[in-house]
Amino acid sequence: MAYVISAECIACGSCISECPVEAIAEGDIYSIDPDKCIDCGSCASVCPNDAISAK
């Protein structure tokens, strides 16, 4: 199950460098490609707004 980013995202960039498979795309609110996500949770652990969770 892929992780998802909620509307709480402030596009701070903390999660981008944590993703080992480059599944996170930048934008006003970041998004995670579910086909690339390996469910490691690295992104969720560094999100300052708790905007990333398991779907």
Phi and psi restraints in degrees (value plus and minus 20) as a CYANA .aco file:
   2 ALA   PHI     -97.5   -57.5
   2 ALA   PSI     134.0   174.0
   3 TYR   PHI     -99.2   -59.2
   3 TYR   PSI     136.1   176.1
   4 VAL   PHI    -151.9  -111.9
   4 VAL   PSI     136.2   176.2
   5 ILE   PHI    -132.9   -92.9
   5 ILE   PSI     108.2   148.2
   6 SER   PHI    -109.2   -69.2
   6 SER   PSI     157.8   197.8
   7 ALA   PHI     -85.8   -45.8
   7 ALA   PSI     -30.1     9.9
   8 GLU   PHI     -91.7   -51.7
   8 GLU   PSI     -30.2     9.8
   9 CYS   PHI     -80.0   -40.0
   9 CYS   PSI     112.0   152.0
  10 ILE   PHI    -128.4   -88.4
  10 ILE   PSI      -8.5    31.5
  11 ALA   PHI      33.3    73.3
  11 ALA   PSI      26.0    66.0
  12 CYS   PHI    -100.8   -60.8
  12 CYS   PSI     -41.2    -1.2
  13 GLY   PHI      72.9   112.9
  13 GLY   PSI     -23.1    16.9
  14 SER   PHI     -78.2   -38.2
  14 SER   PSI     -56.7   -16.7
  15 CYS   PHI     -99.6   -59.6
  15 CYS   PSI     -46.8    -6.8
  16 ILE   PHI     -73.9   -33.9
  16 ILE   PSI     -71.7   -31.7
  17 SER   PHI     -94.9   -54.9
  17 SER   PSI     -35.4     4.6
  18 GLU   PHI    -100.9   -60.9
  18 GLU   PSI     -42.0    -2.0
  19 CYS   PHI     -97.0   -57.0
  19 CYS   PSI      96.7   136.7
  20 PRO   PHI     -94.0   -54.0
  20 PRO   PSI     -33.4     6.6
  21 VAL   PHI    -137.8   -97.8
  21 VAL   PSI      -7.2    32.8
  22 GLU   PHI      31.7    71.7
  22 GLU   PSI      28.2    68.2
  23 ALA   PHI    -110.4   -70.4
  23 ALA   PSI     -24.9    15.1
  24 ILE   PHI    -119.6   -79.6
  24 ILE   PSI     107.9   147.9
  25 ALA   PHI    -126.0   -86.0
  25 ALA   PSI     118.1   158.1
  26 GLU   PHI     -98.0   -58.0
  26 GLU   PSI     137.7   177.7
  27 GLY   PHI     151.9   191.9
  27 GLY   PSI    -188.9  -148.9
  28 ASP   PHI     -78.7   -38.7
  28 ASP   PSI     -62.8   -22.8
  29 ILE   PHI    -144.5  -104.5
  29 ILE   PSI     108.4   148.4
  30 TYR   PHI     -88.3   -48.3
  30 TYR   PSI     140.1   180.1
  31 SER   PHI    -156.3  -116.3
  31 SER   PSI     135.5   175.5
  32 ILE   PHI    -135.6   -95.6
  32 ILE   PSI     107.2   147.2
  33 ASP   PHI     -94.7   -54.7
  33 ASP   PSI      92.8   132.8
  34 PRO   PHI     -84.8   -44.8
  34 PRO   PSI     -41.9    -1.9
  35 ASP   PHI     -97.0   -57.0
  35 ASP   PSI     -42.9    -2.9
  36 LYS   PHI    -116.8   -76.8
  36 LYS   PSI     -48.9    -8.9
  37 CYS   PHI     -80.7   -40.7
  37 CYS   PSI     111.5   151.5
  38 ILE   PHI    -127.2   -87.2
  38 ILE   PSI      -5.1    34.9
  39 ASP   PHI      39.7    79.7
  39 ASP   PSI      14.9    54.9
  40 CYS   PHI    -101.0   -61.0
  40 CYS   PSI     -46.0    -6.0
  41 GLY   PHI      62.2   102.2
  41 GLY   PSI     -15.9    24.1
  42 SER   PHI     -79.3   -39.3
  42 SER   PSI     -60.1   -20.1
  43 CYS   PHI     -85.6   -45.6
  43 CYS   PSI     -63.9   -23.9
  44 ALA   PHI     -83.7   -43.7
  44 ALA   PSI     -54.0   -14.0
  45 SER   PHI     -90.0   -50.0
  45 SER   PSI     -40.3    -0.3
  46 VAL   PHI    -127.1   -87.1
  46 VAL   PSI     -23.9    16.1
  47 CYS   PHI     -90.4   -50.4
  47 CYS   PSI     100.0   140.0
  48 PRO   PHI     -92.5   -52.5
  48 PRO   PSI     -36.6     3.4
  49 ASN   PHI    -127.3   -87.3
  49 ASN   PSI     -14.3    25.7
  50 ASP   PHI      32.3    72.3
  50 ASP   PSI      20.9    60.9
  51 ALA   PHI    -109.5   -69.5
  51 ALA   PSI     -23.3    16.7
  52 ILE   PHI    -135.5   -95.5
  52 ILE   PSI     108.8   148.8
  53 SER   PHI    -166.2  -126.2
  53 SER   PSI     143.1   183.1
  54 ALA   PHI     -91.6   -51.6
  54 ALA   PSI     117.2   157.2
